[in-house]
Amino acid sequence: MKFLLDTHFILWLPIGGRGIRRPARALLENSDNEFLFSAASLWEIALKRARYRGAFGFDPRELRLQMFENGYEELPIVGKHVLGVEALPPIHKDPFDRLLIAQAIVEGITLLTVDATVARYPGPIRKV
């Protein structure tokens, strides 16, 4: 199965998976599954790093390299993803989460999230 990882996973995976629950870990360890991370997550991380400087210790460049090194594929942001945001109900205001949801819907892949609010959206979303 193909999964798009929510931003939480991009932050947690390189630091040994702290915070990842057992059901999510089982999915991540299953070699039959394929995982993608979004450029939107890197954008969100870069903005937080710029805003909080020393208080936010994650380097989006390093995280991106680590994701590639661990076999994850990057999903770029394209116009159809951005346009897909318009059709989403107003459940969540976070623009990055909304873009991830739209990407999952448009691409027909399952968004893997820990966020209960994100999981309320219709579509291919799995809360773990």
C-alpha positions as CSV (number, residue, x, y, z in Angstrom):
1,M,0.0,0.0,0.0
2,K,1.1,3.6,-0.7
3,F,1.1,6.2,2.1
4,L,1.8,9.9,2.3
5,L,3.4,10.8,5.7
6,D,2.1,13.6,7.8
7,T,4.7,16.1,8.9
8,H,4.9,14.5,12.4
9,F,6.5,11.4,10.8
10,I,9.1,13.4,9.0
11,L,10.1,14.9,12.4
12,W,10.0,11.7,14.3
13,L,11.5,9.2,12.0
14,P,15.1,10.6,11.9
15,I,15.2,10.8,15.7
16,G,14.5,7.1,16.2
17,G,10.8,7.2,15.8
18,R,10.0,8.6,19.3
19,G,6.3,9.4,19.4
20,I,5.4,6.8,16.8
21,R,2.8,4.4,18.1
22,R,2.8,0.6,17.6
23,P,0.2,0.5,14.7
24,A,2.1,3.2,12.8
25,R,5.4,1.4,13.4
26,A,4.0,-1.8,12.1
27,L,3.0,-0.1,8.9
28,L,6.4,1.6,8.5
29,E,8.2,-1.7,9.1
30,N,6.2,-3.5,6.5
31,S,8.4,-3.8,3.4
32,D,5.3,-4.2,1.2
33,N,4.3,-0.5,1.9
34,E,5.6,2.5,0.0
35,F,6.0,5.9,1.7
36,L,6.1,9.4,0.4
37,F,6.7,12.7,2.1
38,S,5.5,16.0,0.8
39,A,7.4,19.1,-0.2
40,A,4.6,20.8,1.8
41,S,5.9,19.3,5.0
42,L,9.4,20.5,4.3
43,W,8.0,24.0,3.6
44,E,6.2,23.9,7.0
45,I,9.3,22.8,8.8
46,A,11.4,25.5,7.0
47,L,9.0,28.2,8.1
48,K,9.0,27.0,11.7
49,R,12.8,26.9,11.7
50,A,13.0,30.4,10.3
51,R,10.4,31.7,12.8
52,Y,11.7,30.0,16.0
53,R,15.4,29.8,15.1
54,G,17.3,28.0,17.9
55,A,14.1,26.8,19.6
56,F,13.2,24.6,16.6
57,G,16.1,22.3,16.1
58,F,15.0,20.5,12.9
59,D,16.9,21.3,9.7
60,P,14.6,20.7,6.7
61,R,17.6,20.0,4.5
62,E,18.9,17.3,6.8
63,L,15.5,15.8,7.2
64,R,15.0,15.6,3.5
65,L,18.3,13.9,3.0
66,Q,17.5,11.4,5.8
67,M,14.1,10.6,4.2
68,F,15.8,9.9,0.9
69,E,18.5,7.8,2.6
70,N,15.7,5.7,4.2
71,G,14.0,5.0,1.0
72,Y,11.1,7.5,1.1
73,E,10.0,9.3,-2.0
74,E,9.3,13.0,-2.2
75,L,5.9,14.2,-3.5
76,P,6.2,17.6,-5.1
77,I,3.4,20.2,-4.9
78,V,1.7,20.7,-8.2
79,G,-1.2,22.8,-9.3
80,K,-3.8,20.0,-9.1
81,H,-2.9,19.6,-5.4
82,V,-3.3,23.3,-4.7
83,L,-6.7,23.3,-6.5
84,G,-7.8,20.3,-4.5
85,V,-7.7,22.4,-1.3
86,E,-10.6,24.4,-2.5
87,A,-13.0,21.4,-2.4
88,L,-12.2,20.5,1.2
89,P,-14.7,21.2,3.9
90,P,-13.6,23.8,6.5
91,I,-12.8,21.3,9.2
92,H,-9.2,22.4,9.8
93,K,-7.6,25.8,9.2
94,D,-3.9,24.6,8.9
95,P,-2.9,25.3,5.3
96,F,-0.2,22.6,5.4
97,D,-2.5,19.9,6.6
98,R,-5.1,20.9,4.1
99,L,-2.5,20.6,1.3
100,L,-1.4,17.2,2.5
101,I,-5.1,16.1,2.5
102,A,-5.6,17.4,-1.0
103,Q,-2.4,15.7,-2.2
104,A,-3.6,12.3,-0.8
105,I,-7.0,12.7,-2.4
106,V,-5.7,13.8,-5.8
107,E,-3.0,11.2,-5.9
108,G,-5.3,8.4,-4.5
109,I,-2.9,7.5,-1.7
110,T,-3.5,7.2,2.0
111,L,-2.4,10.0,4.3
112,L,-1.0,8.6,7.5
113,T,-1.6,11.0,10.4
114,V,-1.7,11.2,14.2
115,D,-3.9,14.2,14.0
116,A,-7.6,13.5,15.0
117,T,-8.8,16.7,13.2
118,V,-7.1,15.7,10.0
119,A,-8.6,12.2,10.2
120,R,-12.1,13.8,10.2
121,Y,-11.8,14.6,6.5
122,P,-13.4,12.3,4.0
123,G,-11.0,10.5,1.8
124,P,-8.0,8.3,2.1
125,I,-6.8,9.2,5.6
126,R,-5.7,6.8,8.3
127,K,-5.1,7.9,11.9
128,V,-2.6,5.8,13.7
